[in-house]
Amino acid sequence: MRHHTSPNLYLPLSELKEVPNFYPPLIESIEWKDVYSNSLPPSRLDVGCGKGRLLLDTAEAYPEINILGIEVRKGAVDWLKAVISGESIPNCGILWYSVVNGIGFITSDSIEEIYYLFPDPWPKKKHHKRRAFNNPVLLEFIRVLKPGGRLFLATDVEEVHEYHLEMLKDLKSLTAKLIESDDEWGLPITNKETFCRKMNIPFYRIIATKE
Ligand SMILES: C[S@@+](CC[C@H](N)C(=O)[O-])C[C@H]1O[C@@H](n2cnc3c(N)ncnc32)[C@H](O)[C@@H]1O
C-alpha cells in the first residue's frame, strides 16, 4: 500500500481548503452497535493499524474485549472489514478515519490500552506536520485512557523515537518507560514489526502509563 493518495490526507480537515480524494469522513458520534455485533464500546485502540495483524490477533486472543482499529487508508480498511465480517469476529472493529481530526466520539477514561505502532516517519522537517502523533492527539489519548491505562509506542526510526520521548517528557499525567524485552511489551506483533524482525532492523519501544 503506497502513498498514492494526496499528502493532505494526513492533515486535519479544518486546515484544508479542499477535501482531497479518499479523505475519510469526520466522525462526531458513534453507535457501537454499528461497529460490533456485541454492541459494546472498545477498551483498546490500534491507531494507524495498517493491515491489522495486531488488531486481528488481539481480537482473537482476547474475545472478552473489544478492540478498535483506526486507519486513514481506505484500501486497508476495506480489506480489514472484509476479513472481520468474513470471519465473523464480533469484538474487532475498524474505522476509516484520520485520528488527527480528534477522537471525541470515544468516552473519557474508557480505554485500557492504545497502540500507536510504527507510524509513518515523515523524516523531512517540512513533513513533520503530517505525523499523527502531535499535541492535540496526545491530549486526546490521555483523555480517553483510564487511570492506569497504557499508551504503547514503537518505531524503527531513531529520530521518531526521540520525537516520541520529547513529546512525553514534560507530561505529568503520563509516565514513560523504555521497553527492552518482549515479555515486558507483551503484545502480538504488527505487520511492520514482522518486517523489521525479518530484516534485522532494530526498533524502539515505549509504554507510557496514565497516572
Ligand atoms: C507504517 S504503517 C504501520 C501499520 C501498523 N501499525 C504496523 O505496525 O504494521 C502506519 C499506518 O498509520 C496510518 N496512518 C497515518 N496517519 C494516520 C492518521 N492520521 N490516522 C489514522 N491512521 C494513520 C497509515 O495509513 C499506515 O497504515
The ligand as a Gaussian input file, in Angstrom:
#p B3LYP/6-31G(d) Opt

LIG

0 1
 C        3.878000       2.218000       8.717000
 S        2.201000       1.827000       8.908000
 C        2.216000       0.791000      10.362000
 C        0.986000      -0.039000      10.463000
 C        0.903000      -0.932000      11.707000
 N        0.742000      -0.157000      12.920000
 C        2.095000      -1.828000      11.792000
 O        2.882000      -1.666000      12.746000
 O        2.238000      -2.675000      10.918000
 C        1.495000       3.339000       9.575000
 C       -0.012000       3.384000       9.393000
 O       -0.549000       4.565000      10.007000
 C       -1.593000       5.039000       9.178000
 N       -1.852000       6.466000       9.468000
 C       -1.048000       7.511000       9.185000
 N       -1.613000       8.666000       9.569000
 C       -2.839000       8.337000      10.103000
 C       -3.898000       9.095000      10.648000
 N       -3.846000      10.422000      10.706000
 N       -4.992000       8.435000      11.105000
 C       -5.063000       7.080000      11.032000
 N       -4.078000       6.310000      10.509000
 C       -2.974000       6.928000      10.050000
 C       -1.047000       4.802000       7.776000
 O       -2.056000       4.853000       6.783000
 C       -0.413000       3.428000       7.924000
 O       -1.313000       2.391000       7.655000

